[in-house]
Amino acid sequence: MERLEQIIIKDFRPIPLSSIVIGEGNVRKTRQRAGLEELKASIEKMGLIHPIIVVEEDSGKFRLIVGQRRYLAFQELGKTEIPAIIIHPVDLTMEKIVSFGENIHRRRLPYDDTIKVCDDLYENTSGEKFERIEKIATTLGISPSTVSKYLSYRLVPEE
């Protein structure tokens, strides 16, 4: 394999959603809307934690390389701009590598860690059982039944 190009950041700023096109180098081709409701809830509650990554084209448009689901969530939330890291142009292969690298490393938190978070929040939340579960679900942007599932692991004895 030839030496990979270095990614060089050109700018970081909010850009209009209307100026974004999904780039061919974006590797997320299926299930783009999976988990979008949870992502939207998270964005509404805490804002955008990770900006999208784009390349500015000569036409003034921005080619989206990383962050398609964040872009879709912002659209559905009725936002007009989204924070973006603008990088210098790279070839299509490098765009795919950057997109893949971003997506392959985004994995769900391991069950043990998720259970621990839910357990800690449950212990430090006031109210009746169902009230506490509802508060945790709202805080984490997941359903109360999912919180209950994670909390049920509290009853499983250690080996």
DSSP file (Angstrom, degrees, kcal/mol; ACC not computed):
  #  RESIDUE AA STRUCTURE BP1 BP2  ACC     N-H-->O    O-->H-N    N-H-->O    O-->H-N    TCO  KAPPA ALPHA  PHI   PSI    X-CA   Y-CA   Z-CA
    1    1 A M              0   0    0      0, 0.0     3,-0.1     0, 0.0     0, 0.0   0.000 360.0 360.0 360.0 138.8    0.0    0.0    0.0
    2    2 A E        -     0   0    0      1,-0.1     2,-0.1     0, 0.0     0, 0.0  -0.268 360.0 -79.3 -69.1 161.8    1.2    3.5   -0.8
    3    3 A R        -     0   0    0      1,-0.1    -1,-0.1     0, 0.0     2,-0.1  -0.421  53.8-118.1 -62.4 133.2    1.9    5.9    1.9
    4    4 A L        -     0   0    0     -2,-0.1    -1,-0.1     1,-0.1     2,-0.1  -0.431  26.2-108.1 -75.4 147.6   -1.4    7.5    3.1
    5    5 A E        -     0   0    0     -2,-0.1     2,-0.4     1,-0.1    -1,-0.1  -0.385  33.6-114.1 -68.7 151.4   -2.0   11.2    2.8
    6    6 A Q        -     0   0    0     -2,-0.1     2,-0.5     1,-0.0    -1,-0.1  -0.738  24.4-125.2 -88.0 136.4   -2.0   13.2    6.0
    7    7 A I        -     0   0    0     -2,-0.4     2,-0.5    80,-0.1    83,-0.0  -0.707  28.4-167.4 -81.8 124.0   -5.3   14.7    7.0
    8    8 A I        -     0   0    0     -2,-0.5    80,-2.7    80,-0.3     2,-0.4  -0.961  16.8-132.9-118.8 123.5   -4.8   18.5    7.5
    9    9 A I  E     +A   87   0A   0     -2,-0.5    78,-0.3    78,-0.2     3,-0.1  -0.578  22.3 179.9 -75.8 130.2   -7.5   20.5    9.2
   10   10 A K  E     -     0   0A   0     76,-3.2     2,-0.3     1,-0.4    77,-0.2   0.790  62.1 -19.2 -96.3 -38.7   -8.3   23.7    7.3
   11   11 A D  E     -A   86   0A   0     75,-2.0    75,-3.1     2,-0.1    -1,-0.4  -0.982  45.3-143.4-163.9 163.5  -11.0   25.2    9.5
   12   12 A F  E     +A   85   0A   0     -2,-0.3    73,-0.2    73,-0.2    -3,-0.0  -0.936  46.6 118.4-139.8 116.5  -13.5   24.5   12.2
   13   13 A R  E     -A   84   0A   0     71,-2.0    71,-1.6    -2,-0.4     2,-0.2  -0.984  65.4 -80.6-166.4 162.8  -16.8   26.3   12.1
   14   14 A P  E     -A   83   0A   0      0, 0.0    -2,-0.0     0, 0.0    67,-0.0  -0.540  47.0-166.2 -70.1 140.3  -20.5   25.9   11.9
   15   15 A I  E     -A   82   0A   0     67,-2.3    67,-2.1    -2,-0.2     2,-0.1  -0.938  28.2 -95.0-127.1 153.0  -21.7   25.3    8.2
   16   16 A P  E >   -A   81   0A   0      0, 0.0     3,-1.5     0, 0.0    65,-0.3  -0.430  22.7-140.0 -67.1 135.1  -25.1   25.5    6.7
   17   17 A L  G >  S+     0   0    0     63,-2.7     3,-1.7     1,-0.3    64,-0.1   0.847 101.8  65.0 -60.0 -33.2  -26.9   22.1    6.4
   18   18 A S  G 3  S+     0   0    0     62,-0.5    -1,-0.3     1,-0.3    63,-0.1   0.648  96.8  55.9 -67.0 -13.8  -28.2   23.2    3.0
   19   19 A S  G <  S+     0   0    0     -3,-1.5    43,-3.2    42,-0.1     2,-0.4   0.328  87.8 101.4-100.0   8.0  -24.6   23.3    1.7
   20   20 A I  E <   -b   62   0A   0     -3,-1.7     2,-0.4    41,-0.2    43,-0.2  -0.780  44.8-177.6-100.6 135.0  -23.8   19.7    2.6
   21   21 A V  E     -b   63   0A   0     41,-2.8    43,-3.3    -2,-0.4     2,-0.4  -0.978  36.1-109.1-123.9 142.8  -23.7   16.7    0.2
   22   22 A I  E     -b   64   0A   0     -2,-0.4    43,-0.1    41,-0.2     2,-0.1  -0.575  40.4-131.3 -71.5 122.8  -23.0   13.2    1.2
   23   23 A G    >   -     0   0    0     41,-2.0     3,-1.6    -2,-0.4    -1,-0.1  -0.394  10.2-124.3 -76.8 151.9  -19.6   12.3   -0.2
   24   24 A E  T 3  S+     0   0    0      1,-0.3    -1,-0.1    -2,-0.1    41,-0.1   0.773 111.3  63.5 -62.5 -26.6  -18.9    9.1   -2.1
   25   25 A G  T 3  S+     0   0    0     39,-0.1     2,-0.5     2,-0.0    -1,-0.3   0.589  73.8 107.6 -76.8 -10.1  -16.1    8.4    0.4
   26   26 A N    <   -     0   0    0     -3,-1.6    70,-0.1    38,-0.3    40,-0.1  -0.588  56.9-161.5 -70.2 119.6  -18.7    8.1    3.2
   27   27 A V        +     0   0    0     -2,-0.5     2,-1.2    38,-0.3     3,-0.2   0.602  61.2 100.0 -84.5 -11.6  -18.8    4.4    4.0
   28   28 A R        +     0   0    0      1,-0.2    -2,-0.1     4,-0.0     3,-0.1  -0.640  37.5 149.1 -78.9 102.1  -22.1    4.3    5.9
   29   29 A K        +     0   0    0     -2,-1.2     2,-0.3     1,-0.1    -1,-0.2   0.630  56.8  42.7-108.2 -20.5  -24.4    3.1    3.1
   30   30 A T  S    S+     0   0    0     -3,-0.2    -1,-0.1     1,-0.2     4,-0.1  -0.868 109.0  16.8-126.1 159.7  -27.0    1.1    5.1
   31   31 A R    >   +     0   0    0     -2,-0.3     3,-1.3     1,-0.1    -1,-0.2   0.815  65.8 156.0  52.9  38.1  -28.9    1.7    8.3
   32   32 A Q  T 3  S+     0   0    0      1,-0.3    -1,-0.1    -3,-0.2    40,-0.1   0.794  73.2  47.6 -63.0 -26.7  -28.1    5.4    8.3
   33   33 A R  T >  S+     0   0    0      2,-0.1     3,-1.9    39,-0.0     4,-0.3   0.404  79.0 126.6 -97.7   3.1  -31.2    6.1   10.4
   34   34 A A  T <  S+     0   0    0     -3,-1.3    35,-0.0     1,-0.3    -4,-0.0  -0.436  87.4   1.0 -63.3 126.1  -30.6    3.3   13.0
   35   35 A G  T 3> S+     0   0    0     -2,-0.2     4,-2.0     1,-0.1    -1,-0.3   0.635  89.2 136.1  73.1  14.3  -30.7    4.9   16.5
   36   36 A L  H <>  +     0   0    0     -3,-1.9     4,-2.8     1,-0.2     5,-0.2   0.852  66.2  56.4 -65.8 -35.0  -31.4    8.3   15.1
   37   37 A E  H  > S+     0   0    0     -4,-0.3     4,-2.3     2,-0.2    -1,-0.2   0.919 109.2  46.3 -63.2 -42.3  -34.1    9.1   17.7
   38   38 A E  H  > S+     0   0    0      2,-0.2     4,-2.3     1,-0.2    -1,-0.2   0.901 112.4  50.8 -65.6 -40.4  -31.6    8.4   20.5
   39   39 A L  H  X S+     0   0    0     -4,-2.0     4,-2.6     2,-0.2    -2,-0.2   0.919 110.0  49.7 -63.1 -43.4  -29.0   10.5   18.8
   40   40 A K  H  X S+     0   0    0     -4,-2.8     4,-2.6     1,-0.2    -2,-0.2   0.914 110.4  50.4 -61.1 -43.0  -31.5   13.4   18.4
   41   41 A A  H  X S+     0   0    0     -4,-2.3     4,-2.0     1,-0.2    -1,-0.2   0.906 111.2  49.0 -62.2 -40.9  -32.4   13.2   22.0
   42   42 A S  H  X>S+     0   0    0     -4,-2.3     4,-3.3     2,-0.2     5,-0.6   0.913 111.3  49.0 -64.2 -43.2  -28.7   13.3   23.0
   43   43 A I  H  X5S+     0   0    0     -4,-2.6     4,-1.8     1,-0.2    -2,-0.2   0.900 111.6  49.5 -64.8 -40.7  -28.1   16.3   20.7
   44   44 A E  H  <5S+     0   0    0     -4,-2.6    -1,-0.2    -5,-0.2    -2,-0.2   0.885 118.3  39.9 -64.8 -37.1  -31.1   18.1   22.2
   45   45 A K  H  <5S+     0   0    0     -4,-2.0    -2,-0.2    -5,-0.2    -1,-0.2   0.918 136.9   9.7 -79.2 -44.7  -30.0   17.4   25.7
   46   46 A M  H  <5S-     0   0    0     -4,-3.3    -3,-0.2     1,-0.3    -2,-0.2   0.493  97.6-123.2-117.8  -5.8  -26.2   17.9   25.5
   47   47 A G     << -     0   0    0     -4,-1.8     2,-0.6    -5,-0.6    -1,-0.3  -0.330  56.5 -36.3  86.1-177.5  -25.5   19.5   22.1
   48   48 A L        -     0   0    0      1,-0.2    -5,-0.0    -2,-0.1    22,-0.0  -0.728  52.2-176.5 -85.5 121.6  -23.2   18.0   19.5
   49   49 A I  S    S+     0   0    0     -2,-0.6    -1,-0.2     1,-0.2    -2,-0.0   0.871  73.4  37.1 -85.6 -40.4  -20.2   16.4   21.1
   50   50 A H  S    S-     0   0    0     33,-0.0    -1,-0.2    17,-0.0    20,-0.0  -0.958  81.9-138.3-117.1 119.4  -18.4   15.4   17.9
   51   51 A P        -     0   0    0      0, 0.0    33,-0.2     0, 0.0     2,-0.1  -0.260  25.5-106.4 -68.8 161.7  -18.4   17.7   14.9
   52   52 A I  E     -c   84   0A   0     31,-1.9    33,-3.1    15,-0.1     2,-0.5  -0.378  28.3-127.3 -78.6 167.2  -18.8   16.3   11.4
   53   53 A I  E     +cD  85  66A   0     13,-2.6    12,-2.7    31,-0.2    13,-1.9  -0.983  35.7 165.3-122.0 128.1  -15.9   16.2    9.0
   54   54 A V  E     -cD  86  64A   0     31,-2.5    33,-2.8    -2,-0.5     2,-0.4  -0.877  32.7-133.9-135.4 164.6  -16.2   17.7    5.5
   55   55 A V  E     -cD  87  63A   0      8,-1.8     8,-3.1    -2,-0.3     2,-0.4  -0.990  28.3-128.0-117.8 131.2  -14.2   18.8    2.5
   56   56 A E  E     - D   0  62A   0     31,-0.6     6,-0.2    -2,-0.4     2,-0.2  -0.661  24.7-150.4 -80.7 128.9  -15.0   22.2    1.0
   57   57 A E    >   -     0   0    0      4,-3.1     3,-1.9    -2,-0.4    -1,-0.0  -0.558  26.8-109.4 -95.0 162.7  -15.6   22.0   -2.7
   58   58 A D  T 3  S+     0   0    0      1,-0.3    -1,-0.1    -2,-0.2    -2,-0.0   0.778 116.3  64.6 -60.2 -27.0  -14.9   24.8   -5.3
   59   59 A S  T 3  S-     0   0    0      1,-0.1    -1,-0.3     2,-0.1     3,-0.1   0.537 119.5-107.5 -74.7  -6.2  -18.7   25.2   -5.7
   60   60 A G  S <  S+     0   0    0     -3,-1.9    -2,-0.1     1,-0.4     2,-0.1   0.352  83.9 122.6  92.0  -6.3  -19.0   26.3   -2.1
   61   61 A K        -     0   0    0     -5,-0.0    -4,-3.1   -41,-0.0     2,-0.5  -0.421  59.2-130.0 -81.8 164.0  -20.7   23.0   -1.1
   62   62 A F  E     -bD  20  56A   0    -43,-3.2   -41,-2.8    -6,-0.2     2,-0.7  -0.978  10.1-142.0-119.7 126.7  -19.2   20.7    1.6
   63   63 A R  E     -bD  21  55A   0     -8,-3.1    -8,-1.8    -2,-0.5     2,-0.4  -0.792  21.1-134.7 -90.4 115.8  -18.7   17.0    0.9
   64   64 A L  E     +bD  22  54A   0    -43,-3.3   -41,-2.0    -2,-0.7   -38,-0.3  -0.565  35.9 161.4 -76.1 125.1  -19.6   15.0    4.0
   65   65 A I  E     +     0   0A   0    -12,-2.7     2,-0.4    -2,-0.4   -38,-0.3   0.752  67.8  21.7-107.6 -43.1  -17.0   12.4    4.9
   66   66 A V  E    S+ D   0  53A   0    -13,-1.9   -13,-2.6     1,-0.1    -1,-0.4  -0.995 107.4  41.0-133.8 130.7  -17.8   11.6    8.6
   67   67 A G     >  +     0   0    0     -2,-0.4     4,-2.6   -15,-0.2     5,-0.2   0.726  50.8 151.3 112.0  29.0  -21.0   12.2   10.6
   68   68 A Q  H  > S+     0   0    0      1,-0.2     4,-2.6     2,-0.2     5,-0.2   0.904  78.2  47.8 -59.6 -43.5  -23.9   11.3    8.3
   69   69 A R  H  > S+     0   0    0      2,-0.2     4,-2.5     1,-0.2    -1,-0.2   0.878 111.8  50.4 -66.9 -36.5  -26.1   10.3   11.2
   70   70 A R  H  > S+     0   0    0      2,-0.2     4,-2.4     1,-0.2    -2,-0.2   0.912 111.0  49.9 -64.9 -41.6  -25.3   13.5   13.0
   71   71 A Y  H  X S+     0   0    0     -4,-2.6     4,-2.1     2,-0.2    -2,-0.2   0.929 112.0  47.2 -60.5 -47.1  -26.1   15.5    9.9
   72   72 A L  H  X S+     0   0    0     -4,-2.6     4,-2.6     1,-0.2    -2,-0.2   0.890 111.1  52.0 -63.7 -39.8  -29.4   13.6    9.5
   73   73 A A  H  X S+     0   0    0     -4,-2.5     4,-1.9     2,-0.2    -1,-0.2   0.921 108.9  49.8 -62.6 -44.0  -30.3   14.2   13.1
   74   74 A F  H  <>S+     0   0    0     -4,-2.4     5,-2.3     2,-0.2     4,-0.3   0.900 110.6  51.2 -62.1 -40.3  -29.6   18.0   12.8
   75   75 A Q  H ><5S+     0   0    0     -4,-2.1     3,-1.7     1,-0.2    -2,-0.2   0.956 111.2  46.6 -58.8 -51.3  -31.9   18.0    9.7
   76   76 A E  H 3<5S+     0   0    0     -4,-2.6    -1,-0.2     1,-0.3    -2,-0.2   0.783 108.0  56.8 -65.3 -27.0  -34.7   16.3   11.5
   77   77 A L  T 3<5S-     0   0    0     -4,-1.9    -1,-0.3    -5,-0.2    -2,-0.2   0.504 115.7-116.5 -80.9  -3.6  -34.3   18.6   14.5
   78   78 A G  T < 5 +     0   0    0     -3,-1.7    -3,-0.2    -4,-0.3    -2,-0.1   0.704  60.5 154.7  77.7  19.3  -34.8   21.6   12.1
   79   79 A K      < -     0   0    0     -5,-2.3    -1,-0.2    -6,-0.2     3,-0.1  -0.400  35.1-157.7 -75.4 157.4  -31.3   23.0   12.7
   80   80 A T  S    S+     0   0    0      1,-0.2   -63,-2.7    -2,-0.1   -62,-0.5   0.633  72.5  34.2-109.2 -21.0  -29.8   25.2   10.0
   81   81 A E  E     -A   16   0A   0    -65,-0.3    -1,-0.2   -64,-0.1    -2,-0.0  -0.926  59.7-163.8-133.7 158.4  -26.1   24.8   10.8
   82   82 A I  E     -A   15   0A   0    -67,-2.1   -67,-2.3    -2,-0.3   -69,-0.1  -0.998  32.2-106.0-141.5 138.0  -23.8   22.1   12.2
   83   83 A P  E     -A   14   0A   0      0, 0.0   -31,-1.9     0, 0.0     2,-0.4  -0.415  47.7-176.0 -62.2 135.0  -20.3   22.3   13.7
   84   84 A A  E     -Ac  13  52A   0    -71,-1.6   -71,-2.0   -33,-0.2     2,-0.6  -0.993  32.5-140.8-140.6 142.1  -17.8   21.0   11.2
   85   85 A I  E     -Ac  12  53A   0    -33,-3.1   -31,-2.5    -2,-0.4     2,-0.6  -0.908  27.5-153.6 -93.0 121.9  -14.1   20.2   10.9
   86   86 A I  E     -Ac  11  54A   0    -75,-3.1   -76,-3.2    -2,-0.6   -75,-2.0  -0.881  13.6-168.0-101.9 121.5  -13.2   21.2    7.4
   87   87 A I  E     -Ac   9  55A   0    -33,-2.8   -31,-0.6    -2,-0.6   -78,-0.2  -0.711  28.8 -97.8-107.6 159.0  -10.2   19.3    6.0
   88   88 A H        -     0   0    0    -80,-2.7   -80,-0.3    -2,-0.3    -1,-0.1  -0.426  60.2 -81.8 -66.9 149.0   -8.0   19.9    3.0
   89   89 A P        -     0   0    0      0, 0.0     2,-0.3     0, 0.0    -1,-0.1  -0.204  52.2-179.9 -56.7 142.1   -9.0   17.7    0.0
   90   90 A V        -     0   0    0     -3,-0.1   -83,-0.0     1,-0.1    -3,-0.0  -0.866  35.2 -85.1-132.6 167.6   -7.8   14.1    0.0
   91   91 A D     >  -     0   0    0     -2,-0.3     4,-2.2     1,-0.1     3,-0.2  -0.257  43.5-102.0 -74.6 167.5   -8.3   11.4   -2.6
   92   92 A L  H  > S+     0   0    0      1,-0.2     4,-2.2     2,-0.2     5,-0.2   0.851 120.6  55.5 -58.7 -39.0  -11.4    9.1   -2.5
   93   93 A T  H  > S+     0   0    0      1,-0.2     4,-2.1     2,-0.2    -1,-0.2   0.924 109.2  47.0 -60.9 -44.1   -9.4    6.2   -1.0
   94   94 A M  H  > S+     0   0    0     -3,-0.2     4,-2.7     2,-0.2    -2,-0.2   0.886 108.6  55.3 -67.1 -37.6   -8.3    8.4    1.9
   95   95 A E  H  X S+     0   0    0     -4,-2.2     4,-2.6     1,-0.2    -1,-0.2   0.921 109.5  47.6 -58.5 -43.3  -11.9    9.7    2.4
   96   96 A K  H  X S+     0   0    0     -4,-2.2     4,-2.8     2,-0.2     5,-0.2   0.880 110.9  51.1 -66.4 -37.7  -13.1    6.1    2.7
   97   97 A I  H  X S+     0   0    0     -4,-2.1     4,-2.8     2,-0.2    -2,-0.2   0.920 112.0  46.5 -64.9 -43.7  -10.3    5.3    5.2
   98   98 A V  H  X S+     0   0    0     -4,-2.7     4,-2.1     2,-0.2    -2,-0.2   0.933 115.0  46.8 -63.4 -46.4  -11.2    8.3    7.3
   99   99 A S  H  X S+     0   0    0     -4,-2.6     4,-2.2   -74,-0.2    -2,-0.2   0.919 114.6  46.5 -62.5 -45.1  -14.9    7.5    7.2
  100  100 A F  H  X S+     0   0    0     -4,-2.8     4,-3.3     1,-0.2     5,-0.3   0.930 110.2  53.4 -63.4 -45.9  -14.2    3.8    8.0
  101  101 A G  H  X S+     0   0    0     -4,-2.8     4,-1.1     1,-0.2    -1,-0.2   0.890 110.3  47.7 -57.2 -41.4  -11.9    4.7   10.8
  102  102 A E  H  < S+     0   0    0     -4,-2.1     4,-0.5    -5,-0.2    -1,-0.2   0.929 117.8  41.0 -64.2 -46.2  -14.5    6.9   12.4
  103  103 A N  H >< S+     0   0    0     -4,-2.2     3,-0.7     1,-0.2    -2,-0.2   0.864 110.0  54.9 -75.6 -36.9  -17.2    4.3   12.1
  104  104 A I  H 3< S+     0   0    0     -4,-3.3    -1,-0.2     1,-0.2    -2,-0.2   0.803 108.8  49.5 -69.3 -27.3  -15.3    1.2   13.1
  105  105 A H  T 3< S+     0   0    0     -4,-1.1     2,-1.3    -5,-0.3    -1,-0.2   0.566  88.1  91.0 -89.0  -8.3  -14.2    2.7   16.4
  106  106 A R    <   +     0   0    0     -3,-0.7     2,-0.3    -4,-0.5    -1,-0.1  -0.714  57.8 155.7 -88.2  94.0  -17.7    3.9   17.4
  107  107 A R        -     0   0    0     -2,-1.3    -2,-0.0     1,-0.1    -3,-0.0  -0.849  48.4 -94.9-117.2 154.6  -18.9    0.9   19.3
  108  108 A R        -     0   0    0     -2,-0.3     3,-0.1     1,-0.1    -1,-0.1  -0.314  51.5 -93.7 -61.8 150.3  -21.5    0.7   21.9
  109  109 A L        -     0   0    0      1,-0.1    -1,-0.1     2,-0.1     5,-0.1  -0.437  54.2 -95.4 -60.7 136.9  -20.2    0.9   25.5
  110  110 A P     >  -     0   0    0      0, 0.0     4,-2.4     0, 0.0     3,-0.5  -0.214  32.6-114.0 -56.1 148.2  -19.6   -2.7   26.8
  111  111 A Y  H  > S+     0   0    0      1,-0.2     4,-3.2     2,-0.2     5,-0.3   0.883 114.9  55.6 -51.8 -44.9  -22.6   -4.1   28.8
  112  112 A D  H  > S+     0   0    0      1,-0.2     4,-2.0     2,-0.2    -1,-0.2   0.905 110.7  44.7 -58.2 -41.7  -20.6   -4.2   32.1
  113  113 A D  H  > S+     0   0    0     -3,-0.5     4,-2.2     2,-0.2    -1,-0.2   0.896 114.2  49.1 -69.3 -39.9  -19.8   -0.5   31.8
  114  114 A T  H  X S+     0   0    0     -4,-2.4     4,-2.5     2,-0.2     5,-0.2   0.910 110.8  50.4 -65.4 -42.3  -23.4    0.4   30.8
  115  115 A I  H  X S+     0   0    0     -4,-3.2     4,-2.8    -5,-0.2    -1,-0.2   0.916 110.1  50.9 -60.5 -43.5  -24.8   -1.6   33.7
  116  116 A K  H  X S+     0   0    0     -4,-2.0     4,-2.8    -5,-0.3     5,-0.2   0.905 109.9  49.3 -62.3 -43.0  -22.4    0.2   36.1
  117  117 A V  H  X S+     0   0    0     -4,-2.2     4,-2.7     2,-0.2     5,-0.2   0.948 113.8  45.5 -61.4 -48.7  -23.5    3.6   34.8
  118  118 A C  H  X S+     0   0    0     -4,-2.5     4,-2.5     1,-0.2    -2,-0.2   0.909 114.0  49.6 -61.5 -42.0  -27.2    2.7   35.2
  119  119 A D  H  X S+     0   0    0     -4,-2.8     4,-2.4    -5,-0.2    -2,-0.2   0.926 112.1  47.2 -62.6 -46.5  -26.5    1.2   38.7
  120  120 A D  H  X S+     0   0    0     -4,-2.8     4,-1.5     1,-0.2    -2,-0.2   0.920 113.7  48.0 -62.0 -44.4  -24.6    4.3   39.8
  121  121 A L  H  < S+     0   0    0     -4,-2.7     4,-0.2    -5,-0.2    -1,-0.2   0.903 110.5  52.1 -63.9 -39.9  -27.3    6.6   38.5
  122  122 A Y  H >< S+     0   0    0     -4,-2.5     3,-1.1     1,-0.2    -2,-0.2   0.924 109.8  48.9 -61.5 -44.5  -30.0    4.5   40.2
  123  123 A E  H 3< S+     0   0    0     -4,-2.4    -1,-0.2     1,-0.2    -2,-0.2   0.800 116.4  43.1 -65.5 -28.5  -28.2    4.7   43.5
  124  124 A N  T 3< S+     0   0    0     -4,-1.5     2,-0.4    -5,-0.2    -1,-0.2   0.189  96.3  90.3-106.4  16.3  -27.8    8.5   43.2
  125  125 A T    <   -     0   0    0     -3,-1.1     2,-0.2    -4,-0.2     7,-0.1  -0.926  67.7-137.8-113.7 137.7  -31.3    9.3   41.9
  126  126 A S        +     0   0    0     -2,-0.4     2,-0.2     5,-0.1    -2,-0.1  -0.498  54.7  54.6 -91.4 162.5  -34.1   10.2   44.3
  127  127 A G  S    S-     0   0    0     -2,-0.2    -2,-0.1     4,-0.1     2,-0.0  -0.493  88.9 -37.7 114.1 178.2  -37.7    9.0   44.0
  128  128 A E     >  -     0   0    0     -2,-0.2     4,-2.8     1,-0.1     5,-0.2  -0.266  68.9 -94.2 -71.6 165.7  -39.7    5.8   43.8
  129  129 A K  H  > S+     0   0    0      1,-0.2     4,-2.3     2,-0.2     5,-0.2   0.902 124.4  40.4 -49.5 -55.5  -38.3    2.9   41.7
  130  130 A F  H  > S+     0   0    0      1,-0.2     4,-2.2     2,-0.2    -1,-0.2   0.830 114.2  54.2 -69.4 -31.3  -40.2    3.7   38.5
  131  131 A E  H  > S+     0   0    0      2,-0.2     4,-2.2     1,-0.2    -1,-0.2   0.911 109.4  48.0 -64.8 -43.6  -39.6    7.4   38.9
  132  132 A R  H  X S+     0   0    0     -4,-2.8     4,-2.4     2,-0.2    -2,-0.2   0.916 111.1  50.2 -63.9 -44.2  -35.9    6.8   39.2
  133  133 A I  H  X S+     0   0    0     -4,-2.3     4,-2.6    -5,-0.2    -1,-0.2   0.908 110.4  50.3 -61.4 -42.3  -35.9    4.6   36.1
  134  134 A E  H  X S+     0   0    0     -4,-2.2     4,-2.3     2,-0.2    -1,-0.2   0.908 110.3  49.7 -62.8 -42.8  -37.7    7.2   34.1
  135  135 A K  H  X S+     0   0    0     -4,-2.2     4,-2.5     2,-0.2    -2,-0.2   0.910 112.2  47.6 -62.6 -43.0  -35.2    9.9   35.2
  136  136 A I  H  X S+     0   0    0     -4,-2.4     4,-2.8     2,-0.2     5,-0.3   0.923 110.8  51.5 -64.2 -44.7  -32.3    7.7   34.2
  137  137 A A  H  X>S+     0   0    0     -4,-2.6     5,-1.8     1,-0.2     4,-1.5   0.918 112.4  46.0 -58.9 -44.6  -33.9    6.9   30.8
  138  138 A T  H  <5S+     0   0    0     -4,-2.3    -1,-0.2     2,-0.2    -2,-0.2   0.914 113.3  49.6 -64.5 -43.4  -34.4   10.6   30.1
  139  139 A T  H  <5S+     0   0    0     -4,-2.5    -2,-0.2     1,-0.2    -1,-0.2   0.906 119.0  37.0 -61.9 -43.6  -30.9   11.5   31.2
  140  140 A L  H  <5S-     0   0    0     -4,-2.8    -1,-0.2    -5,-0.1    -2,-0.2   0.597 106.3-122.7 -88.5 -11.7  -29.3    8.8   29.1
  141  141 A G  T  <5S+     0   0    0     -4,-1.5     2,-0.3     1,-0.3    -3,-0.2   0.838  72.9 115.0  73.4  32.3  -31.7    9.1   26.1
  142  142 A I  S   <S-     0   0    0     -5,-1.8    -1,-0.3    -6,-0.2    -2,-0.1  -0.819  72.1 -85.7-126.7 169.6  -32.7    5.5   26.2
  143  143 A S     >  -     0   0    0     -2,-0.3     4,-2.0     1,-0.1     3,-0.3  -0.377  30.7-120.9 -75.7 152.6  -36.0    3.8   27.0
  144  144 A P  H  > S+     0   0    0      0, 0.0     4,-2.6     0, 0.0     5,-0.2   0.852 114.8  57.2 -58.7 -34.1  -37.1    3.0   30.5
  145  145 A S  H  > S+     0   0    0      2,-0.2     4,-2.1     1,-0.2     5,-0.1   0.867 105.3  50.6 -66.6 -34.1  -37.4   -0.7   29.5
  146  146 A T  H  > S+     0   0    0     -3,-0.3     4,-2.3     2,-0.2    -1,-0.2   0.910 110.3  49.1 -67.8 -42.0  -33.7   -0.6   28.5
  147  147 A V  H  X S+     0   0    0     -4,-2.0     4,-2.7     1,-0.2    -2,-0.2   0.933 110.9  50.6 -61.1 -45.1  -32.7    0.9   31.8
  148  148 A S  H  X S+     0   0    0     -4,-2.6     4,-1.8     1,-0.2    -2,-0.2   0.893 108.2  53.2 -59.5 -40.4  -34.8   -1.7   33.6
  149  149 A K  H  X S+     0   0    0     -4,-2.1     4,-0.6     2,-0.2    -1,-0.2   0.939 111.4  45.0 -60.8 -46.8  -33.0   -4.4   31.6
  150  150 A Y  H >< S+     0   0    0     -4,-2.3     3,-1.0     1,-0.2    -2,-0.2   0.899 112.5  51.4 -65.4 -39.0  -29.6   -3.1   32.6
  151  151 A L  H >< S+     0   0    0     -4,-2.7     3,-1.9     1,-0.2     4,-0.3   0.793  97.4  68.0 -68.4 -26.6  -30.6   -2.7   36.3
  152  152 A S  H >< S+     0   0    0     -4,-1.8     3,-1.5     1,-0.3     4,-0.3   0.763  86.2  69.5 -64.7 -22.8  -31.9   -6.3   36.3
  153  153 A Y  G X< S+     0   0    0     -3,-1.0     3,-0.9    -4,-0.6    -1,-0.3   0.656  80.3  76.8 -69.0 -13.7  -28.3   -7.4   36.0
  154  154 A R  G <  S+     0   0    0     -3,-1.9    -1,-0.3     1,-0.2    -2,-0.2   0.798  90.9  55.8 -61.9 -27.4  -27.8   -6.1   39.6
  155  155 A L  G <  S+     0   0    0     -3,-1.5    -1,-0.2    -4,-0.3    -2,-0.2   0.626  83.7  97.8 -82.9 -13.9  -29.5   -9.3   40.7
  156  156 A V  S <  S-     0   0    0     -3,-0.9     2,-0.0    -4,-0.3    -3,-0.0  -0.633  78.4-125.4 -78.0 123.9  -27.1  -11.6   38.9
  157  157 A P        -     0   0    0      0, 0.0    -2,-0.1     0, 0.0    -1,-0.1  -0.347  23.6-106.8 -69.9 149.8  -24.5  -12.9   41.4
  158  158 A E              0   0    0      1,-0.1     0, 0.0    -2,-0.0     0, 0.0  -0.341 360.0 360.0 -65.1 155.7  -20.8  -12.4   40.7
  159  159 A E              0   0    0     -2,-0.0    -1,-0.1     0, 0.0     0, 0.0   0.509 360.0 360.0 -65.9 360.0  -19.0  -15.6   39.7
